[in-house]
Amino acid sequence: MSEVNARDSRIIESEDDVFDLYLGAGDQAKTGLEVELAFFDPNTMKPMSLAQNKLLKNAAQARHEGDWVHTEPTADILEIVSIAGTPDERKNILSDINNKMKILTDKATELGLKRSYFQELPDQTGKELLEHIVEAERYQIMYWPHREDMTDIVTYFAVCKSNQISVSHKDPDHLLDNMRRLYFLAPFLFLLTDNSSGFNQGQPFSGHQGMMHRASLGARGGILPYIFTAQNGEDFIRKHIDYVMNNKLFMFYNESGTLTRIPSGTWGSFEKLRREGLNTASNYYLAQSILWPDIKIATLKNSDGDVTGHRYEPRMFGVGIHQHQSAFLVTSELAFNENFAADVDALLASYGFNTTDVPTTKQNLEAAYKNAENHNGKFFDIAYGAGLMKYFAKNFADLIEKAFIGKGFDDELEPLLSICRSSCTDGKVNRVLFPTLESSIEFQKSHDPAIFNNPNTCAHLLFEKDIKQKSPTACTQAST
């Protein structure tokens, strides 16, 4: 979760005071990624405790320079942050994140802990996870003591883990174009990188539980409404600033810069703080940071924590063996390869997602979201705009394979291409191989953490023989 500099007491009177910080990085645009990993104790099958969290974080941090291991609200999670770089440096970025993930996973094994194979801890409820809030001011104020009007928010953060890809956009139109494109792709990307177990807080769940929890965030999550109405990039930025200023706040920085909880039933907004003389930059960026849409606009900061610009951050990607890598390659190629982006736009338009017919596109996207969230075990075999997602996936695979010709990512693309062409997502494999909660937990207990050492594979490729034995037709090629 984004941290905010509590010392930034500059007064924000209007959108003009922050507008320039959204204009983009020009030719200096970069990309990077963050990965949230869940750990548990294989002896007790309990989530990593607060004490174990501190021990693992410090032990891993000591193995690699830089501030790259971050805590999240609950003790079971640690987040890994990659270096940032240009499109030409993506090999180095992936090498960096994979090395850091291995350090953290190996160190966990040394300490008697284990990384979750699934993107969630299948048997753990939000209530159980929320009994172990990390000792950070922001999280303590948000989460403890619990309050009914924040149940959905805190449960989402406790239960759901994700990969987040960051891109510092070139200019306002580049920001809007990429955010729109990613929103149109979102239902597909949610399922493409899904590594869920088929259980939500210990109960069978036949859809995408991450999408269900995100939907519970209401106006704080999901699809930003102004993605459809913005006339151009600058108009989009102005609408975003207005949205931030009217976001309901459940905490704020007071006159002395102390983060303060707002009692239930009295939530205000940045506009309300303006009337109280508390319309500081710290409170503005706090209001922005507690929006969690599927594609977030977040700050870029210097070493002192001062905001120097902004980036966009798609957050719909599941966590597993290849997911961080697949998500990074798709997002970064869309951002920096204009021909590939244009090809994907044409493919999306053929499925009813384009900017020339906003009402139809909005209707198609809302329906696609519902279909993906409630797929009922069908995964790619669902309606996606004017067609079926399994056919879209195959066409998308052809486009991304073409986009990366000669760029040296053939091995890294193998999981993504395999899933697109077989319709066999990791989430689908999990339901075939581990149909009961007991079998999911048993695999958690028995899997070798070395399974994560090769991100150039996926569940379909890794367990191909086992899948054929249990369900011979589960992962057949998607026909055209």
TAURHU-V679734 format. One line per field, one symbol per residue. psi: psi as a letter, one per 20 degrees, with the letter a starting at -180 (. if undefined). burial: b if it has 9 or more other C-alpha atoms within 8 Angstrom, else e. A space follows every 10 residues. Layout:
psi->???
burial->???
This chain:
psi->ppqpoiinjp pohrhhiigh ijirjcijpr qaqqpppqqr oihikqqprg ghggggghgg hiipqrnioq qrgqiiqqpp prrqrrhijh ghghgghhgh hggggghggh jjrqppgrir ohipqhgghi impqmpgghg hhhpqqqhjj ggghgghghp qrqppppoqg rghhggghgg ghghighghg hhjpkrijpo liqpojbohg hghhhiicii acpphihhip haghhggghg gggghjpppj rrpahjjppp ppqqijpbrh hghgijkkmr hghghghhhk plrhoqprqp qaiijqpiar rqnpjjprpb gighgggggg ghhhhjnhgg ghghgggghi jkoriimggg ggggghghgg gghliljhdi lrpncjbqhh hggghggggh gghjpjikkg ghiggghggh iijnrhhggh hghmirhghg hhhghiqpii hihnikrrhg hhkgghghgh nhjhlqpoq.
burial->eeebebebee ebeebeebbe bbbbbeeebb bbbbbbbbbb bbeeeebbbb eebeebbebb beeeeeebbb bbbbbbbbbb bbbbbbbeeb eebbebbeeb bbbbbbbbbe eebbbbebbb bbbbbbeebb ebbbeeeebb bbbbeebeee bbbbbbbbbb bbbbbbbbbb bbbbbbbbbb bbbbbbbbbb bbbbbbbbbb bbeebbbbbe bbbbbbbeeb bbbeebbbeb ebbebbbbbb bbebbbbbbb bbbbeeeebb bbeeeebbbb bebbeeebbb bbbbbbbbbe bbbbbbbbbb beeeebbbbb bbbbbbbbbb bbbbbbbbeb bbbbbebeeb bebbbebbbe bbbbeeebeb bbebbebbbe bbbbbeeebb bbbbbbbbbb bbbbbbbebb bebbeeeeee ebbbbbbbbb bbbbbbbbbb bbbbbebebb bebbeeeebe ebeebbbbbb beebeebbee eeebbeebee
